[in-house]
Amino acid sequence: MSERRHLINLAYRLLGTLADAEDVVQETYARWYAMSPEQQRAIASPGAWLTTVAGRICLDVLGSARARRERYVGEWIPEPLPDRTEWAGGRPGGDPADRVTLDESVNMAFLVVLESMTPAERVAFVLHDVFRYPFAEVAEIVGRSPAACRQLASSARRRIRDARTPATPAARRAGVVRDFKQAWEAKDIDALIGLLDPGATVIADGGGLVNALLRPIEGPEQIARYAMTIAGMASGLTILERTVNGQPGLVAQRDGVIDAVMAFEVAGDRITRIWAVRNPEKLRPWTVDPRQ
């Protein structure tokens, strides 16, 4: 069971949602415990066996996920994660075995690029470049030769490189997000426009369960007007600064319930992307921070 946290971390990066990651880990352990004690003892490295099985299950899930996403209502965004001290459940931080390590490989921009990859590219890249598995072991999981897996990871790396924005210091990112929050609360449309990159985009995910944008909105003026519309309609909405997937973000709270979680991509002093998740099934780990 000491491998559980590693498997959760791997499966979340491969699948983009905690629910799917938890299902994969449960199925992996079910297969382990379905073996006899003799069969278990014959496995030289249980950790490697569990990783191989989890990786193969993830590969299968990614293949079927593409068909599910085609039927998804509106845009699909990876499930956002709170800071490790703020998970719902009052434990605090939730079950340590189920916590995902919040590093650069789980920021929303990175996960969104992973979504654009083929299942084999994503598995090969995450296993090798994020978790440092040698290509010989990656090949066993993906079912291709080590050379083919090396090519898959290389292709995935190009996708990451092409989508990457210039690095912005964490303090500056937090300041830009804070300024956006204050301008939104003040209903200052000019200030909002000034904080948005000319190519800025907003993508929302309601999953057909709550009202949300069905298509992305592009351009500072359109985004600012949409923000003003929400501010005018949403009475009793409180905006909180929170960490989202290890990056500065915002949470919208209404009547003590988390209504939306927003992740941001910042380049320089401008916001280039906003991802707003409203699908309640993706907000399970979130709770209202009592310190706010």
C-alpha positions in Angstrom: 0.0 0.0 0.0 3.0 2.3 0.3 2.8 2.6 -3.5 -0.7 4.1 -3.5 0.4 7.8 -3.5 2.8 7.2 -6.4 0.0 5.5 -8.4 -2.5 8.3 -7.6 0.1 10.9 -8.8 0.8 8.9 -12.0 -2.8 8.3 -12.8 -3.9 11.9 -12.2 -1.3 13.2 -14.6 -2.2 10.6 -17.2 -6.0 11.0 -16.9 -6.6 14.6 -15.7 -9.2 13.7 -13.0 -9.0 12.4 -9.5 -12.1 10.2 -9.9 -10.6 8.3 -12.9 -7.2 8.1 -11.1 -8.8 6.6 -8.0 -10.7 4.1 -10.2 -7.5 3.1 -11.9 -5.7 2.6 -8.6 -8.6 0.6 -7.1 -8.6 -1.7 -10.2 -4.8 -2.1 -10.0 -5.0 -3.2 -6.4 -8.0 -5.5 -7.2 -5.8 -7.3 -9.7 -2.9 -7.6 -7.1 -5.2 -9.0 -4.4 -6.8 -11.4 -6.9 -3.5 -13.2 -7.2 -2.6 -16.0 -4.8 0.1 -15.4 -2.2 2.5 -17.6 -4.2 1.9 -15.5 -7.3 2.5 -12.3 -5.4 5.8 -13.6 -3.9 7.0 -14.6 -7.4 6.9 -10.9 -8.4 10.4 -9.5 -7.8 9.3 -5.8 -7.6 5.6 -5.3 -6.5 6.0 -1.6 -7.0 7.1 -2.0 -10.6 4.3 -4.5 -11.2 1.7 -2.1 -9.8 3.0 0.8 -12.0 3.0 -1.4 -15.1 -0.6 -2.5 -14.5 -1.8 1.1 -13.6 -0.1 2.5 -16.7 -1.8 -0.1 -19.0 -5.2 0.6 -17.4 -4.6 4.3 -17.9 -3.7 3.7 -21.6 -7.1 1.9 -22.0 -9.0 4.6 -20.2 -7.4 7.3 -22.3 -8.5 5.5 -25.5 -12.1 5.3 -24.3 -12.0 8.8 -22.9 -11.7 10.3 -26.3 -15.1 8.9 -27.3 -16.6 10.1 -23.9 -15.2 13.6 -24.5 -16.9 13.8 -27.9 -20.2 13.4 -26.0 -19.3 15.8 -23.2 -21.5 18.9 -23.0 -19.3 22.0 -23.7 -15.5 22.1 -23.1 -13.7 19.5 -21.0 -11.1 20.8 -18.6 -8.9 18.7 -16.3 -10.0 18.5 -12.7 -8.5 21.4 -10.6 -6.7 20.6 -7.4 -6.5 22.7 -4.2 -3.4 23.3 -2.1 -2.5 20.2 -0.1 -3.6 21.9 3.2 -7.1 22.7 1.9 -8.6 19.4 0.7 -12.2 18.8 1.6 -12.9 16.3 4.4 -11.4 18.2 7.3 -8.5 15.8 7.8 -6.6 18.3 7.1 -5.2 17.9 3.6 -7.2 14.7 3.0 -5.7 11.2 3.0 -2.0 11.7 2.5 -2.0 8.6 0.3 -4.5 10.3 -2.0 -2.8 13.7 -2.3 -1.3 14.7 -5.6 2.1 16.4 -5.5 1.6 19.9 -6.8 4.6 20.6 -9.1 5.0 22.0 -12.6 3.7 18.8 -14.1 0.2 19.4 -12.7 -0.3 23.1 -13.5 -3.4 23.6 -15.7 -1.6 24.8 -18.8 0.6 21.6 -18.7 -2.4 19.3 -18.2 -4.3 21.0 -21.1 -1.3 20.3 -23.4 -1.3 16.7 -22.2 -4.9 16.5 -23.3 -3.9 17.3 -26.9 -1.6 14.3 -27.1 -2.4 10.8 -28.3 -2.8 8.2 -25.4 0.5 6.6 -26.3 2.3 10.0 -26.4 0.9 11.0 -23.1 1.8 7.8 -21.3 5.3 7.6 -22.8 6.0 11.3 -22.0 4.7 11.3 -18.4 6.4 8.0 -17.5 9.7 9.0 -19.0 10.0 12.8 -18.6 8.0 13.3 -15.4 8.6 10.0 -13.5 12.0 9.2 -15.1 11.2 5.6 -16.1 13.7 4.2 -18.7 12.3 3.7 -22.2 12.7 -0.1 -21.8 10.2 -0.1 -18.9 7.9 2.4 -20.7 7.9 0.1 -23.7 6.5 -2.8 -21.6 3.6 -0.5 -20.5 2.8 1.1 -23.9 3.3 -2.1 -25.8 5.8 -0.7 -28.3 9.5 -0.8 -28.8 11.8 1.4 -26.7 12.7 3.3 -29.9 9.1 3.9 -30.7 8.5 5.2 -27.1 11.5 7.5 -27.5 9.8 9.0 -30.6 6.5 9.3 -28.8 8.1 11.2 -25.9 10.0 13.4 -28.4 6.8 14.3 -30.2 5.1 15.1 -26.9 8.0 17.3 -25.9 7.6 19.3 -29.1 3.9 19.9 -28.2 4.9 21.1 -24.7 7.6 23.4 -26.2 5.2 24.9 -28.8 2.6 25.7 -26.2 4.9 27.0 -23.5 4.7 30.7 -22.6 7.6 32.7 -21.2 8.2 32.0 -17.5 6.7 34.6 -15.1 7.8 34.8 -11.5 5.3 33.4 -9.0 4.9 36.7 -7.2 4.1 38.5 -10.4 1.6 35.8 -11.4 -0.1 36.1 -8.0 -0.1 39.9 -8.3 -1.8 39.8 -11.8 -4.4 37.4 -10.6 -5.1 39.5 -7.5 -5.4 42.6 -9.7 -7.9 40.7 -11.9 -9.9 39.8 -8.8 -10.0 43.4 -7.6 -11.0 44.8 -11.0 -13.7 42.2 -11.3 -15.1 43.0 -7.8 -14.9 46.7 -8.6 -16.6 46.1 -12.0 -13.8 48.1 -13.6 -14.0 46.9 -17.2 -11.1 49.1 -18.4 -8.8 47.6 -15.7 -9.9 44.1 -16.7 -9.1 44.8 -20.3 -5.7 46.1 -19.4 -4.9 42.8 -17.5 -5.8 40.6 -20.5 -3.4 39.7 -23.3 -4.7 40.6 -26.8 -5.0 36.8 -27.5 -6.5 35.9 -24.2 -9.1 33.1 -24.0 -11.6 31.9 -21.4 -12.7 28.3 -21.4 -15.4 27.0 -19.0 -16.4 23.5 -18.0 -19.9 22.9 -16.6 -20.2 19.3 -17.9 -23.9 20.0 -18.8 -24.7 19.9 -15.0 -24.6 23.7 -14.5 -24.6 26.8 -16.7 -21.3 27.5 -18.3 -19.8 28.7 -21.6 -20.2 26.0 -24.3 -17.4 27.6 -26.4 -14.3 29.6 -25.6 -14.4 33.4 -25.5 -11.5 35.2 -27.1 -10.3 38.8 -26.8 -9.9 41.2 -23.8 -13.1 43.2 -24.6 -15.3 40.1 -24.9 -13.9 38.5 -21.8 -14.2 41.7 -19.8 -17.8 42.1 -20.9 -18.6 38.5 -19.9 -17.0 39.1 -16.5 -19.2 42.1 -16.0 -22.3 40.1 -17.0 -21.4 37.5 -14.4 -20.7 40.2 -11.7 -24.1 41.8 -12.5 -26.1 38.5 -12.4 -24.3 36.7 -9.5 -25.5 38.2 -6.3 -23.8 37.0 -3.2 -20.8 35.7 -5.0 -17.5 35.9 -3.1 -14.2 35.7 -4.9 -11.3 34.1 -2.9 -7.6 33.9 -3.8 -6.6 30.2 -3.7 -3.9 28.0 -5.1 -5.1 26.0 -8.1 -2.9 23.1 -9.2 0.1 24.7 -7.5 -0.5 28.1 -9.2 -2.3 31.4 -8.1 -6.0 31.1 -8.9 -9.4 32.2 -7.8 -12.4 30.4 -6.3 -16.0 31.7 -6.5 -18.1 30.9 -3.5 -21.9 31.3 -3.2 -23.8 30.7 0.1 -20.8 28.8 1.6 -20.5 26.5 -1.5 -17.7 26.5 -4.1 -19.3 27.6 -7.3 -16.3 27.7 -9.6 -12.5 27.3 -9.6 -10.4 29.4 -11.9 -6.9 28.6 -13.1 -4.8 31.2 -15.0 -1.9 31.3 -17.4 0.1 34.5 -17.1 2.8 35.8 -19.5 4.6 38.9 -18.2 1.9 41.2 -16.8 -1.0 39.9 -18.8 -3.4 36.9 -18.5 -3.4 34.7 -21.6 -5.7 31.9 -20.5 -8.4 31.4 -17.9 -9.9 28.0 -17.2 -13.1 28.1 -15.2 -14.4 24.8 -13.8 -18.0 24.7 -12.6 -18.8 21.0 -13.1 -19.6 20.0 -9.5 -18.2 16.5 -10.1 -14.8 18.1 -10.5 -15.0 20.2 -7.4 -15.2 17.4 -4.8 -11.7 18.1 -3.3 -12.6 21.7 -2.7 -14.1 23.3 0.4 -14.5 26.8 1.7 -11.3 27.9 3.4 -12.2 28.8 7.0 -9.3 31.3 7.1 -10.9 33.5 4.4 
